């Protein structure tokens, strides 16, 4: 592994595209750490995005790696895929609308050293020239600034920010500070009422493949007609999420939490947790049976409480400040989108993407899963 920290470090690195890079390999598991990327670049997630989504979405793997030349050790990686739509060749992180955040994977100091070497940056950019446009979306403000690696790139704020809640080391103090007293009392009342009326109300992770399958079948059914462009209603995406949840249940990289009322599922909350933080990605609830009990909100609260007891201090609620998040007075992290163009077609697309929101919405139909 590259030793970093000194700006005078002499680099002997090579940059190349590896179209068959193995995200389950030991070298990627060694490179990936929570402080080097997000849960959406974790090994199992990346492996399944490439194997299960890319082929069905007319995309091919185009992983960019930076390696130490003497021993071949992996220093940094960009998990790119290449898509062609309407004749435009678009390079982007392996996302397809399922990742809340995208990033370069690597030690922050190593990335700073690489970005400060004009020769290396030039070689990185030379490897990108097989496309019309690079679109690097949803980059966290508290992460590495990817534009430092892509000379001449253009940036703009993302449509949605990210939201999370940090509990600190005192859960009761966090609850007093974060949740309005009236709402906190209501949560307690609803828990007791549901437990009494339905004969038992519990919240726990799905522990077996059968439980995960049941949870996802119900999750899809409960969400019908509730969310615009709900990816879970697409068979390709449904199979991806469900099968990842099954595999993640075994490895610990993902968790599917389920509320049971009277022994029957009442709500489901799923998300990856490969970086040690649970990321709430999919939620659904049996509002027909338990609508008055607010089962979705109750499950979120119970999961935050459970994870605190397990030693976790942060809960990620994902993109967009939707209504339920206001109950938890979430903290905001800004996201940015970046583009770098290599042709006239790419330049036109970039101008539309950054400057013309109504046309940008149309562009989402033009280039699938531009979010």
Buried (B, 14 or more C-beta within 10 A) or exposed (E): EBEBEEEEBEBEBEBEBBEEBEBEEEBBEEBBBEEBBBBBBBBBBBBBBBEBBBEBBEBEBBBBBBBBEEEEBBBBBBBBBBBBBEEBBBBBBBBBBBBBBBBBBBBEBBBBBBBEBEEBBEBBBEBBEEBBBBBBBBBBBEBBBBBBBBEEBBBEEBBBBBBBBEBEEEBEEBBEEBBEEEBBEBBEEBBEEBBEEBEEBEBEBBEEBEBBBBBBBBBBEBBEEEEEEBBBEBEEBBBBBBBBBBBBBEEEBBBBBBBBBBEBBBBBBBBBBBBEBBBBBBBBBBBEBBEEBBBBBBBBBBBBBBBBEEEBBBBBBBBEBEEBBEBBEBBEBEBBBBBBBBBEBBBBBBBBBBEEEEEBEEBEEBBBBBB
